[in-house]
Amino acid sequence: MKTIWNKFTKITYKKTILGIVGCLALLSPAYAEECDVEAMDAFAYEDCVKAKSGGTVSTTDFGDKASPQKNSGIDNADGMETKMVLKPDAPTYRPFERDAYLTSSFGENRGTRYHAGFDYSTQMEEGWPIYAPEDGKVIELRVSPFHYGKLMLFKGKSGKTWAFAHQSSFGKLDDQIIKKQYSSKKNDVIVKPGTSYKKGDTLTFAGSTGIGNPHLHLEVRLDNDRIINPALAGVAVADTMAPQIFGIAVWQGNHLAITTPEAIDKGCVETPVKNEFNLSMAVKIADYSREPKENPMSVRRITVWRYDEKIFDERLDTLRYSRMSQIRDQLLWAEEADTAGDWHVINAKLAPLSTYRLEVEDFNGNTTSKKFTFHGRCKSDKPLPLTKVQTSPLFTFLSRPMLDLFRCENGMKFTALAKDQVIEEDMCKAFKHRPITVGRLLEIYPEMTNIHYAADAGSTGDGKAVDETIAIYSFNQYQKSVNWTTKIGDIGVTQKITGIPTGRDTTKKILAVTRTHTDSLDFLEFHPKGMQLKNWTVCVENSENNHPLYWLGETSRNWFIFSKQTKGKNRCATTNELRDIANINNEEAPTLGFPYWGDMFIGGIRQPALRIPLMFKYDGVADGNSITVTVGKKWVAAEYDSEPREIVIEGEKLPEAGGTFNLKIVDEAGHKASYDVDVPEL
């Protein structure tokens, strides 16, 4: 059918189909009689003809009565089918007496997982009282300097478990935490109080423990695996802005086209192949909670109609902890991942000559709708930035490796190689100067194993000349494991990968690695980012540098040591996601800044506390128990506030001004340090 369709690209949709009907009628009257172009849409007609010619036709119904779609780690509340619309309860619960806006939403992209609740700003203040949402009991309290920070789990009579994270104080239950800390001589502890509270009682107090500025993270858990959208449990959502659409990407195999908001607003979306079926699409969407637009969040619902037929409907009502890692089936990874919005896959059958309507709804019912058709070119379209902090010309976009041939404009030269043999001397002359998928290059040069790129210091933008190689490995979509060894300059790199997902994308999958330089470090870039894996074991053999392996946080741009890795000339580490990696020589333990008096909350009451800045470049502390404070021979509890990297000690537990105490630290790399600290004047 595709061959016939291409033959009639200059004819209108209806006339083309009628022409095909006429041709088929000459072959067999049954086609024209049973495959009615006037009564069938393009998909139904194509399937009809395919069936008549002996082909296999999918029986999937993409209409309103379709069976529930599996949403890559996203189900609907209580396991209900996708097509059943779940109505949020009337807003009956506000965690605070004061108005609070969202800074993060349910299902928001957090790299390797979804965000499991709502985040409410407390306007950079700690100590806001939080009230019980229903009658129930506190079943668990946890203290940690990372992740949830101080966490309270409250089991209500409804059966739901409410999680309150990043607390400054657990109110009257702080006594149980302090007792457990001093009896165990551990800063990070778990307590299970079983204390009862009535609806509306003061339950706990907001803070900034764990990650982030002062805020409340609120989750509503149905059981040990399922987390429900808090709006469905009656939690108030102060979201007054409708979602925004920042781009649409359409692709077929390795052919990719991207459309910006200016063209989408005029009803035009670009397609990379003219008048062909088997198109795929992703939409970049962000929601915001207030002005100014500081807090891009996720959305609750995405629906797509083709004419008046609903072909896609995805609702974010329930997450599962056990499926969090499958986030990249729904949200494709892009090198500009920390910019506003996420690329949502629209898992539906798309026809080239149809009119579509896209509707996006946030958690407060605000909606945005766009109507569009596909075109080979949109006059009002503009280039869309595909990277943000990328240094090398190799990058990941929509979970696939890309080569930025726009660097040709600045004097960078690219050469395609089959091992040591040159197969394209100057790729800048062979291709347009714009990003292209590495998969598309492999279609043109199937024997290609490497791409060499070079530029002088005046062409790179950072004043440093570059002369590097990209190593490439391709495999089919059904392959679940890879064992690939290559060389980048004088560095040997081995990747053993298991548990590679096999999805609906039938194109070959690509692995690519190169070396780049930033922040006074040489490091290895691995692509594509965002690939879901069971295990990725990477070994780096570097005779010039066999120091420990560190991985780069893609949005924080901080380096973190692999806690478990081999030693010696060949360093190996294992994780479940491709990372950028560097060998780093760091022998310095964290040092202390100047102590100063601040405060902390105990029993919900503000208390004087000594705060000591902790300074390090690479290796921080693994947990709160990596910090030990002693006054004489007496152990004293201490908190670590990971933002802004401060050790916090209750003032009453310390000597008078002018006295000293000892502080010991063990960092993530195992470096130990001991400091005698003078207590300043209050």
C-alpha positions in Angstrom: 0.0 0.0 0.0 2.9 2.4 0.8 4.3 2.1 -2.7 1.0 2.9 -4.3 0.4 5.8 -1.8 3.8 7.4 -2.7 2.9 7.2 -6.4 0.0 9.7 -5.9 1.5 12.2 -3.5 0.4 15.2 -5.7 -3.3 14.1 -5.7 -5.8 14.9 -3.0 -6.4 12.3 -0.3 -9.8 11.3 -1.6 -8.9 11.2 -5.2 -5.9 9.1 -4.4 -7.9 6.5 -2.5 -10.5 6.4 -5.3 -7.8 5.9 -7.8 -6.5 2.9 -5.9 -10.0 1.5 -5.6 -10.3 1.7 -9.4 -7.0 -0.1 -10.0 -8.0 -2.8 -7.5 -11.4 -3.2 -9.1 -9.8 -4.1 -12.4 -8.0 -6.9 -10.6 -10.9 -8.2 -8.5 -14.4 -6.8 -8.2 -14.5 -8.1 -4.6 -12.1 -5.4 -3.4 -14.2 -2.5 -4.7 -17.4 -4.2 -3.4 -16.3 -4.9 0.2 -13.5 -2.3 0.8 -15.6 0.9 0.6 -13.5 4.0 0.5 -16.5 6.2 1.1 -17.5 4.4 4.3 -14.1 3.6 5.6 -11.3 5.8 7.0 -7.8 5.4 5.6 -6.7 2.8 8.2 -9.8 0.7 7.8 -9.5 0.8 4.1 -5.8 -0.1 4.2 -6.5 -3.1 6.6 -9.4 -4.2 4.3 -7.2 -4.3 1.2 -4.4 -6.0 3.2 -6.8 -8.7 4.4 -8.2 -9.3 0.9 -4.7 -9.8 -0.4 -3.8 -12.4 2.2 -2.0 -10.2 4.7 -2.3 -10.2 8.5 -4.3 -7.4 10.0 -4.1 -6.2 13.6 -7.4 -6.4 15.4 -6.6 -3.7 17.9 -9.5 -1.3 18.3 -8.2 2.3 18.8 -11.6 3.8 19.3 -13.4 4.7 22.5 -14.2 1.0 23.3 -10.6 -0.1 23.0 -9.2 -2.4 25.7 -7.1 -0.5 28.4 -3.7 0.8 27.2 -0.7 -0.1 29.3 1.0 3.1 30.1 4.6 2.1 30.9 4.5 2.1 34.7 1.3 4.1 34.8 -2.0 2.4 35.6 -5.2 4.0 36.7 -6.5 4.2 40.2 -7.4 0.9 41.8 -6.4 -0.9 38.6 -9.4 0.5 36.6 -9.3 0.5 32.9 -7.9 3.6 31.1 -11.1 4.5 29.4 -12.9 4.9 32.8 -12.6 8.5 33.7 -11.8 8.9 37.4 -13.3 12.1 39.0 -11.2 13.7 41.7 -12.9 14.0 45.0 -14.0 17.5 46.0 -11.0 19.3 47.5 -11.5 18.6 51.2 -8.0 18.5 52.5 -5.5 21.3 52.6 -2.3 20.4 54.4 -1.8 23.9 55.7 -3.9 26.8 56.9 -2.0 29.1 54.5 -2.3 29.0 50.8 0.4 26.9 49.1 1.2 26.5 45.5 2.6 23.4 43.8 6.3 23.3 42.8 6.1 19.7 41.6 3.3 17.4 40.5 2.3 13.8 40.5 4.1 11.8 37.8 6.7 14.5 37.1 9.8 13.3 35.3 12.7 12.6 37.8 15.1 11.0 35.4 15.0 7.3 36.4 11.6 7.5 38.1 8.3 9.4 38.3 7.6 11.9 41.1 5.2 10.1 43.4 3.3 13.0 44.9 2.7 16.7 45.1 5.3 19.2 46.3 4.0 22.4 48.0 6.1 25.4 48.5 6.3 26.8 52.0 7.7 30.1 50.8 11.2 29.3 51.9 10.0 28.9 55.5 10.3 25.9 57.8 7.9 24.9 60.6 4.5 25.2 58.9 2.1 23.0 60.8 0.6 20.2 58.8 -2.8 18.7 59.7 -4.1 15.2 59.7 -6.1 14.4 56.6 -8.3 11.9 58.4 -8.5 9.9 61.6 -5.6 7.4 61.8 -2.2 6.4 63.2 1.4 7.3 62.6 2.9 3.9 61.6 6.5 5.0 60.9 9.0 7.8 61.2 12.3 7.9 59.3 15.3 10.2 59.5 17.7 10.6 56.6 19.7 13.5 55.1 18.7 12.5 51.5 15.7 11.6 49.5 12.6 12.0 51.7 14.6 13.5 54.6 12.5 13.3 57.7 9.5 11.1 56.7 6.2 10.4 58.4 3.9 7.6 57.3 0.3 8.1 58.5 -2.3 5.3 58.0 -5.8 6.7 57.8 -9.1 4.9 58.5 -9.8 4.9 54.8 -6.9 2.4 54.4 -4.7 5.0 52.6 -1.2 5.7 53.8 -0.2 9.4 53.7 3.5 10.2 53.4 4.8 13.6 54.6 8.4 14.1 53.6 11.2 16.7 54.2 9.8 17.5 57.7 11.6 19.8 60.1 9.9 18.2 63.1 7.5 15.3 64.0 6.0 17.4 66.8 5.5 15.5 70.0 6.9 12.3 68.4 10.4 13.9 68.2 11.0 12.5 71.7 10.8 9.0 70.3 13.3 9.9 67.5 15.8 11.4 70.0 15.5 8.4 72.4 16.2 6.0 69.5 19.2 8.1 68.3 20.9 8.3 71.7 20.2 4.6 72.5 21.7 3.4 69.1 24.2 6.3 68.7 23.0 6.7 65.1 21.7 9.8 63.4 19.6 8.0 60.8 16.9 6.0 62.6 13.4 4.4 62.1 10.7 4.5 64.7 7.2 2.9 64.6 5.1 4.9 67.1 1.5 3.7 66.4 0.2 7.1 67.9 -3.4 8.0 67.0 -4.5 11.4 65.6 -7.9 12.8 64.7 -8.7 14.6 61.5 -7.4 18.2 61.7 -4.9 17.6 64.5 -1.5 19.1 64.1 0.5 16.1 62.7 3.9 17.3 61.7 5.9 20.4 60.6 7.2 21.2 57.1 10.9 21.7 56.6 13.8 21.2 54.2 15.4 17.9 55.3 16.5 15.7 52.5 16.7 17.3 49.0 15.4 20.8 48.2 14.4 24.1 49.7 11.7 24.2 52.3 8.6 22.4 51.0 6.2 19.6 51.7 6.2 16.4 49.6 2.8 14.7 50.0 2.1 11.1 48.8 -1.1 9.0 49.0 -0.3 5.3 48.9 -2.9 2.6 48.3 -0.6 -0.2 49.3 3.2 -1.0 49.3 3.3 -0.7 45.5 0.6 1.7 44.3 0.6 5.5 44.8 -2.6 7.4 43.9 -2.8 10.9 42.5 -3.4 13.0 45.6 -6.1 15.1 43.8 -8.2 11.9 43.6 -8.0 11.7 47.4 -9.5 15.2 47.8 -6.2 17.1 48.2 -6.5 20.7 47.1 -4.5 21.8 44.0 -3.8 25.5 43.5 -3.0 25.3 39.8 -4.4 28.2 37.7 -2.4 27.8 34.5 -3.2 25.5 31.6 -0.5 23.2 30.2 1.7 24.4 27.4 2.9 22.6 24.3 6.5 23.3 23.5 7.0 21.0 20.5 5.9 18.0 18.5 8.3 15.4 17.0 7.2 13.0 14.2 9.4 10.2 13.0 9.5 7.1 10.9 12.4 4.9 11.7 15.5 7.1 11.7 13.8 10.0 9.8 12.9 12.7 12.3 11.1 16.1 12.0 10.5 18.5 14.9 7.9 21.3 15.0 8.0 24.4 17.3 5.0 26.1 19.0 4.8 28.9 16.4 3.9 26.4 13.7 1.7 24.2 15.9 -0.4 27.3 16.8 -1.1 27.7 13.1 -2.2 24.0 12.7 0.9 22.7 11.0 3.1 19.8 12.1 6.1 18.6 10.1 6.5 15.0 9.0 9.9 13.6 7.8 8.4 11.4 5.1 5.7 12.5 2.7 2.3 10.8 2.8 3.4 7.6 4.4 1.9 5.5 7.2 3.7 4.1 10.3 4.4 7.5 11.7 5.4 7.9 15.4 4.8 11.0 17.5 5.9 12.6 20.8 4.7 15.9 22.3 6.7 18.1 24.6 4.4 19.4 27.3 4.8 21.3 30.6 2.3 22.6 33.1 3.0 25.4 35.6 1.4 26.2 38.9 1.7 30.0 39.0 3.4 33.2 37.7 6.2 33.6 37.1 6.6 30.3 35.3 9.2 28.8 37.5 7.9 25.3 38.1 7.3 23.1 35.1 5.4 20.0 36.1 3.6 17.0 34.6 0.1 16.7 33.3 -2.8 14.5 34.2 -4.3 13.7 30.8 -3.3 13.6 27.2 -6.0 12.8 24.5 -5.6 12.7 20.7 -8.5 12.6 18.2 -8.1 11.9 14.5 -11.1 13.7 13.1 -13.8 12.7 15.6 -12.3 9.4 16.6 -10.4 9.2 19.9 -7.1 7.3 19.1 -5.2 7.9 22.3 -6.1 8.6 25.9 -3.6 8.5 28.7 -4.4 9.5 32.3 -2.0 9.8 35.2 -3.9 8.5 38.2 -1.8 5.7 39.8 1.9 4.9 39.8 3.6 1.7 40.8 7.0 1.7 42.6 7.7 -1.6 40.9 7.4 -0.1 37.5 9.1 3.3 38.1 12.1 2.4 35.9 9.8 2.1 32.9 9.4 5.8 32.7 11.3 6.0 29.4 8.6 4.0 27.7 6.4 7.1 28.1 8.8 10.0 28.5 11.6 10.0 26.0 15.0 11.2 27.2 16.5 14.3 25.6 19.8 16.1 26.1 17.7 19.2 27.1 16.1 17.1 29.8 16.3 19.9 32.4 14.5 22.4 30.3 10.7 23.0 30.5 8.5 20.0 29.6 8.8 16.3 28.7 8.5 14.4 25.5 5.4 12.2 25.8 5.1 9.3 23.4 1.7 9.2 21.7 1.2 5.5 21.2 -1.4 5.6 18.5 -1.7 4.8 14.7 -1.1 7.9 12.7 -2.2 8.6 9.1 -0.4 11.2 7.0 -3.4 13.0 5.6 -5.7 13.5 8.6 -6.7 16.2 10.9 -5.8 15.7 14.6 -6.8 17.4 17.8 -4.5 17.2 20.9 -5.9 18.0 24.3 -3.9 18.2 27.5 -5.3 18.6 31.0 -3.6 19.4 34.3 -4.5 18.2 37.8 -6.9 21.1 38.4 -8.9 20.6 35.2 -7.2 23.4 33.1 -7.0 22.3 29.5 -5.1 23.2 26.3 -6.2 22.0 22.8 -4.3 22.1 19.5 -5.7 21.2 16.1 -3.2 20.3 13.3 -2.4 18.4 10.1 0.9 16.9 8.9 2.9 18.8 6.2 6.4 18.3 4.7 7.3 21.8 5.7 5.8 24.5 8.0 6.5 28.0 6.9 6.4 29.4 10.4 8.6 26.7 12.0 11.8 27.7 13.7 14.8 25.6 14.9 14.1 23.9 18.3 17.1 23.6 20.7 17.9 20.0 21.2 20.7 20.3 23.8 21.5 22.5 26.7 24.9 21.8 28.2 26.3 19.3 25.7 30.0 19.7 24.8 30.6 17.1 22.2 28.7 16.8 18.8 27.3 13.4 20.0 24.1 13.7 22.0 20.8 12.0 22.9 17.5 13.2 21.7 14.2 11.3 22.0 16.2 8.3 23.4 18.3 7.9 20.3 21.9 9.0 19.5 22.2 12.1 17.4 25.2 13.8 15.6 25.2 17.6 15.5 26.4 18.4 12.0 25.5 22.0 12.6 29.0 22.1 14.1 30.2 22.1 10.5 29.2 25.8 10.4 31.9 26.5 13.1 34.6 24.6 11.3 34.3 21.2 12.8 35.1 18.4 10.4 33.5 14.9 10.4 34.8 11.7 8.8 33.0 8.4 8.5 35.2 5.3 9.1 34.9 1.5 8.8 37.5 0.6 11.3 40.6 2.4 9.9 39.2 2.8 6.4 37.7 6.2 5.3 34.3 5.8 3.7 33.3 9.5 3.7 36.1 12.0 3.9 34.0 15.1 4.6 30.5 14.5 6.0 30.0 18.3 6.1 29.8 18.2 2.3 27.7 15.1 2.1 24.9 16.3 4.5 22.9 19.4 5.5 24.4 21.2 8.5 21.8 20.1 11.1 21.4 17.3 13.7 20.9 13.8 12.2 20.2 10.5 13.9 23.2 8.1 14.0 20.8 5.4 12.9 20.2 7.3 9.7 23.9 7.6 9.1 24.2 3.8 9.5 21.5 3.3 6.9 23.6 5.3 4.5 27.0 3.7 5.6 26.1 0.3 7.0 29.7 -0.6 7.5 30.5 2.5 9.6 32.1 1.7 13.0 33.5 5.2 13.9 33.1 8.9 13.2 36.1 11.1 13.6 35.6 14.8 14.4 38.1 17.6 14.8 38.3 21.3 15.2 40.9 23.9 16.0 40.7 26.0 19.2 39.0 28.9 17.4 36.2 26.7 16.2 35.1 24.8 19.3 33.7 27.7 21.3 35.6 26.9 24.5 39.1 27.8 23.2 40.3 24.2 23.1 41.1 22.2 20.0 39.4 18.8 19.7 40.4 15.6 17.9 38.2 12.7 19.0 36.4 9.6 17.7 32.8 8.3 18.2 32.6 4.5 18.4 29.3 3.0 17.2 27.6 -0.3 17.8 24.3 -1.4 16.3 22.0 -4.3 17.1 18.4 -5.3 16.2 15.3 -4.5 18.2 14.9 -8.0 19.5 18.4 -8.3 21.1 18.2 -8.2 24.9 21.9 -8.3 25.7 25.1 -6.7 24.3 28.8 -7.4 25.0 30.8 -4.7 23.2 34.5 -3.8 23.5 36.0 -0.8 21.7 38.7 1.8 22.0 38.4 5.6 22.4 42.0 6.9 21.7 44.1 4.9 24.2 41.3 4.0 26.5 39.7 0.6 26.3 35.9 0.5 27.0 33.8 -2.7 27.5 30.0 -2.6 28.0 28.1 -5.6 29.1 24.3 -4.9 28.9 21.5 -7.2 30.0 17.7 -6.6 30.1 17.4 -4.4 27.0 13.7 -3.7 26.5 12.2 -4.7 23.2 9.5 -2.3 22.1 7.3 -1.4 19.1 10.2 0.6 17.4 11.4 -1.7 14.7 14.6 0.3 13.9 18.0 -0.9 14.8 19.2 0.2 18.2 22.5 2.1 18.5 25.1 2.5 21.2 27.7 5.2 20.9 30.6 6.4 23.0 33.0 9.3 22.7 35.5 11.3 24.9 35.0 14.9 25.8 36.5 17.5 28.2 34.9 19.9 30.6 35.5 21.2 34.2 39.2 20.2 33.9 38.2 16.6 33.3 38.4 14.2 30.5 35.4 11.9 30.5 33.5 9.3 28.5 30.0 10.1 27.1 27.7 7.1 26.6 24.6 7.3 24.5 21.6 6.9 24.2 20.7 8.2 27.7 17.5 7.0 29.2 17.8 3.4 27.9 16.1 1.1 30.5 18.3 -1.8 31.4 18.6 -4.6 34.0 22.3 -4.1 34.3 24.9 -2.0 32.6 28.4 -3.1 33.5 31.1 -0.7 32.1 34.8 -1.4 32.3 37.4 1.4 31.6 41.0 0.4 31.0 43.1 3.5 31.1 46.9 3.0 31.6 47.3 6.8 32.1 44.5 7.1 34.7 43.3 4.2 36.8 41.6 6.3 39.5 38.1 5.5 40.8 35.1 5.8 38.4 32.6 8.6 38.9 29.3 9.2 37.1 27.9 12.6 36.1 24.5 13.8 37.2 22.8 15.0 33.9 20.9 17.9 35.4 23.0 18.7 38.5 26.3 18.4 36.6 27.9 17.1 39.7 30.1 14.0 39.8 29.3 11.0 42.1 31.5 8.1 42.9 30.3 4.5 42.1 30.0 3.0 45.6 31.0 -0.4 44.3 33.7 -0.9 41.7 36.8 -2.9 40.9 40.2 -1.6 41.6 43.4 -1.5 39.5 44.1 -0.9 35.9 40.7 -2.1 34.7 37.9 -0.3 36.6 34.4 -1.8 36.3 31.1 -0.6 37.8 27.5 -1.6 37.4 24.2 0.3 37.3 20.9 0.2 35.4 21.3 3.2 33.1 24.0 4.6 30.8 25.9 7.4 32.4 28.8 9.7 31.5 31.9 8.4 33.4 35.3 9.8 34.5 38.3 8.5 36.3 38.8 11.0 39.1 41.7 11.3 41.6 40.3 12.9 44.7 42.2 12.4 48.0 40.6 15.3 49.9 38.1 14.7 52.6 35.4 17.3 53.2 36.4 20.4 55.1 34.4 22.6 57.3 33.3 26.2 56.9 32.8 28.7 59.7 30.2 27.5 62.3 27.4 29.9 63.0 24.2 30.0 65.0 20.9 29.3 63.3 17.9 27.2 64.3 16.2 23.9 64.0 12.8 22.6 65.1 12.3 20.1 68.0 8.8 19.3 69.1 7.5 21.8 66.5 9.3 24.6 68.4 12.2 26.7 67.0 15.4 26.0 68.9 18.9 27.4 68.7 21.2 25.2 66.6 24.8 25.4 65.5 25.1 25.1 61.7 28.5 24.1 60.2 29.0 24.3 56.4 30.4 21.1 54.8 32.6 21.8 51.8 33.7 19.3 49.1 34.1 19.0 45.4 33.3 15.4 44.6 32.7 13.2 47.7 30.1 14.1 50.2 28.7 11.8 53.0 26.7 8.7 52.2 24.2 9.1 55.1 23.8 10.8 58.4 25.6 8.0 60.2 28.8 9.1 58.4 28.9 12.1 60.8 29.9 11.6 64.4 29.8 14.4 67.0 31.2 14.0 70.5 31.4 16.4 73.4 34.1 15.0 75.6 33.2 11.3 75.6 29.5 11.9 75.1 27.9 11.1 71.7 25.6 13.9 70.4 23.0 13.6 67.6 23.6 15.6 64.4 21.6 16.2 61.3 23.1 16.7 57.8 21.1 19.2 55.7 22.1 18.2 52.1 21.0 21.6 50.8 22.8 23.8 51.6 25.3 21.2 52.8 25.3 21.9 56.5 25.7 19.9 59.7 23.1 20.9 62.3 23.5 20.3 66.0 21.1 21.2 68.8 22.6 24.1 70.8 21.7 22.7 74.2 23.8 19.6 73.6 27.0 21.7 73.0 29.5 23.4 75.4 29.2 27.1 76.2 30.8 29.6 73.8 34.6 29.1 73.7 34.3 25.3 74.4 35.1 22.7 71.8 33.7 19.4 70.5 34.9 16.8 68.0 33.4 16.2 64.6 34.4 13.1 62.5 33.4 12.6 58.9 33.7 9.6 56.5 32.9 10.6 52.9 31.6 8.4 50.1 35.1 7.5 48.9 36.1 6.4 52.4 38.2 9.4 53.3 38.2 10.1 57.0 38.6 13.5 58.7 38.4 14.7 62.3 38.0 18.3 63.4 37.9 20.0 66.8 35.3 22.8 66.5 35.2 25.9 68.6 31.7 26.9 69.7 31.1 30.6 68.7 29.2 33.2 70.6 25.4 32.9 70.4 
